Each structure stands twice: as C-alpha cells, then as structure tokens.
Amino acid sequence: MPHIIVEYSKTLEPKIPALLSSLHEALAAQGIDKARIKTRGIALSHADVGEDGAGGQMMHATLLLLAGRDLETKKRYGDALHGLMKKTAPPHCAVTLEIRDMDPDTYYL
C-alpha cells in the first residue's frame, strides 16, 4: 500500500540503492507492515535544478499513502524519510519530499 518513489539526478546513482533500502526500513520502523511497502527509484537523465541548471543535482521523494492518517502521523513519516535523504545527499543537492493521500475507493490491491 505505501509507495516511496524517489526521482533523482543520474549522477547520484551510486548512493541510491542504500538510500532506498534505508527509506524502506525507516517507514517500516514507523509501524507500517513492511510486506506492504513498495520502494523504488527513478533516475533522471535530464533535469535543470535551480540556479545550477543542468549541472545541479536533485532528489525528490513522493510518499503515497491510503487516505486516513492524521497530519501528525504524516509529518512523523516525512521527518524520518526526509532526514535520511538529507544525510545521503551531497551538499548543494536539492532535496524535497511530498506526502500524498491515495483514495481507497480508486486504489486497487
């Protein structure tokens, strides 16, 4: 059910496998059934980032959750995941995370 999708500059590739594993484990540590978590990364061959343009680096994660969790819980998840991303990213890498609710009426298992 929960999905962690990390889009990242291709130059960050060596760091990503360990980051994805860490994010997966961190979400499980928040009490989510590990068997239901799906974590994946998408390398971006081309991205312009801020003032650095094509030479910049970025890492953006989207956490998709079935609707129903309160704001405090979502922020706890976000703090845990974003903290790991910031530790992994090199200096000057743009690091962002967004949490989105999925509609359980239109999500098929």
N, C-alpha and C positions, 0 to 999 in steps of 0.2 A: 504494500500500500504506500508507504512513504517512498518518494523518489528524491534522490540527490543527484542533480545534474550540474556538472562543473564544465563550463566553457573556459578555455584558457589559450593564451598565446602559445603557439607551437614551440617556441624557444624554452618554455617551462616543462616540456615533456619529461625530462629525467626526474622531476620532483613529483609527478602526478600519481604514479601507481601507489606510492606510500601515502600520499595525501588522501586518495580515495579510500584506502583501507582505514586510515585514521578517522575519516569522517563517518564511515560506515559504523565503526566501533563506537564512536562518540555518540551517535544517535541511539544505538542500542543501549548504551550506558544510561540514557535518559529514560529508560523503561519501555522502549518500543521493541516489540518482538523482532529480533534480528532476522528471522526467517522471512519477514515481510518487507525488509528494506531492500531497495534496489539503488545501487550507486554506480554512476558512470561518468566518464569524461569525454568531452568533445574538443579536439584540438582545432584551433582556428589558424588557418594558413595565412589569412589576411585580416588585419584589424588595425584601425587607427585609434590611438589612445591619447586623449588629451593633447597637450602641447607637444608631446613626443611623436605624434602621428604614427606612421608605420613602424617606427623604431621603439615604440612603447610596448610595455607588457601589461597584460590584464588577466584577471582570474575572476569569473563571476559564477556563483552557485545559485541554483534555484532549488528550494526545498518545497516539494509538493506534498501536502497532507490532506487527508479527507477532512472536510469541514467539521467543526465542532469543538476544537480546542480553544481554550481561553487565551487572551493576549499574553498573560504572564507565562504560560507554558510555551507559546511560540517564541517569546523573547528568550526564554531559557535555552531552547533549542538553537536559536540564532546565535546567541552569545557563545555557545560551545563550538558550533561549526565555524563561525567567523573567526574566532580566536585561533583555531587550528590553521585556517587559511592564512591569516596574517603571519603566523610563525613560520609557515612554509615559504611564503612569497619573498622574493628578493626585495631590497629597498627600491623604491620608486615604482613598484608594480601596483597597479590599481586593483584593489581587492573589494569586491562587493558581494552581497548575499541578499536574496529576496525570498520571502516565505509566502506561498500562495495556497489558498484552500481549493480543493477539488470538490465538486458537487457529487455527493454519494449517489444521487439519482441518475447521474450520467457517467459514472465510473464503473467499468465492468471488470469483474475479477474472474 
